[in-house]
Amino acid sequence: MNGIFGDTFDFDGDGKLDIIEQAAELAFIANIIEDEETDDDDDE
């Protein structure tokens, strides 16, 4: 199992996350955090 989300971002199926796949995973996490912060701002 690679990465935080397992093999979800292993696009080429080689069992390893290369730099592009790692970047996609980190961008996904950043997007989730940004969405959560925006949702929290709306609640105030």
N, C-alpha and C positions, 0 to 999 in steps of 0.2 A: 504494500500500500504506500503510495507516494502522496506527498502534500497533505494539506489539512482536510481536503475533501476526497481523500483516497485517489483513485485513478480517474476521477471525473474530468480532469484537465489533461490527461494523457492522450492527446489528440491523435498521435501516430501509433499508439498502442505498443510502444517498445518497452514499457514497464518503467521508464524513467521520465522525469519531467525535465525537458530542456528549458533554456532561458525564456523562450516564447511562451511555453506552457506555464512556467512559473509566473511570468508577467501577467498572463490572463487570469491566473488564480488570485494574484494580489490586486489586480484591477477589480475583480469581482468583489473581493472583500472590502476594498475602498468604497465601492459603489453601495454596498449594503450599509456600511457605517454612515456614509453621507445621507442615505435615505432615512436611516434611523434618527440622525441628528435633525433632519428637516421635519420629520414627524414629531419629534419632541418639541421643536419650536412652534409648531402649529397648536400644540396642546396648551401653551401658555396664554 
